[in-house]
Amino acid sequence: MHPSSFILIGIPGLESVQCWISIPVCAMYILALLGNSLHEPMFLFLSMLSITDLILSTSAVPKMLSIFWFNSRDISFNSCLAQMFFIHSFTAMESGFFLAMAFDRYVAICNPLRHSAILTNPTVGKIGIVVMLRGIILFSPHAFLVKSLPYCHTNVIPHTYCEFMAIIKLACADPYTSKAYSLTVALLIAAFDLLSTVLSYIFILRSVLSLPSKEASHKAFSTCGSHICVILVFYTTAIFTFLTHRFGHNISPEIHITVANIYLLVPPTLNPIIYGVRTKKIRQRVVMIFLSQKKLQMIDIHSINKE
């Protein structure tokens, strides 16, 4: 048997200040929504990453804010499974798109004359489909694994969202098989994507250092710098959360849950800022939005003065 619902308690130990914590969480979520929505499909991998970020943050943050603001802690069993699936599968997709973008940078810098021939729109589309299918197929069994376990103790999850390991810790039966599957899948994806990304940048670094012009080297480094920063934030927080759930029993819950929230919030917020603001069209759209708002304010002030 399984419970009809779970209770998410938010950040254990920080319940009294969760209202204040909600302010940066809400601000980051709004930035993620606005920033990722401003993207145009001019760079396909970037557009895919933006869609992934929107779905990933939206699958967790609204419920998180409802806990902080309205003490709405209940979540039905099936809704919990759905949230768990979206968070884990789209996290895997984000990792895959980071790898795809690293490959794109590798081709652009190491083989620039063949970039358009190698990464055609159909090829990019196929890579995107593979990344999506990988996340869906590998993390779909998580829902069945959770459903197969009996739950006869508490239904309280000490977390802000439904995370696989946090749920199966509530099971009465030994969840060894479920843990082993989750651990294997997570390690395989992280190892493959991270090692492949590092390998791509080793080749990029070797190619950049061989460039005769310092200006060309600086330009090449600047195009990769933003990507490397976002990857470091994503993998550092994700790996910390993964290892803490499985091995870090001595780490305080508030630190663990806070870092778990960071890896869902920070990359979707930073990605449009780091990638998008550097593109001319998106900068122009942002400026137009602010100019339109300023124009509306001027019209309101003028109408008030006339009255």
MOUR-V844189 format. One record per pair of residues at least 12 apart in sequence whose C-alpha atoms are under 6 Angstrom apart, sorted by the first residue. I is the first residue (numbers start at 1). GAP is how many residues later the second one is. Records with the same first field share a line. If there is no record, write none. Layout:
I = GAP, GAP
//
This chain:
1 = 149
2 = 148, 149
4 = 72, 73
5 = 70, 71, 72
6 = 68, 69, 149, 150
7 = 66, 67, 149, 150
8 = 65, 149, 151, 152
9 = 149
10 = 149, 150
11 = 148, 243
12 = 241, 242
13 = 241
18 = 50
19 = 49
28 = 241
31 = 238
32 = 236, 237
35 = 237
36 = 14, 236
53 = 215
56 = 31, 34
59 = 24
64 = 96
80 = 82
81 = 62
84 = 78, 79
89 = 46, 47, 50
92 = 43
93 = 38, 39, 42
96 = 35
99 = 94, 98
102 = 95
106 = 94, 98
150 = 21, 22
151 = 20, 21
152 = 20
234 = 29
237 = 26
238 = 25
241 = 19
//
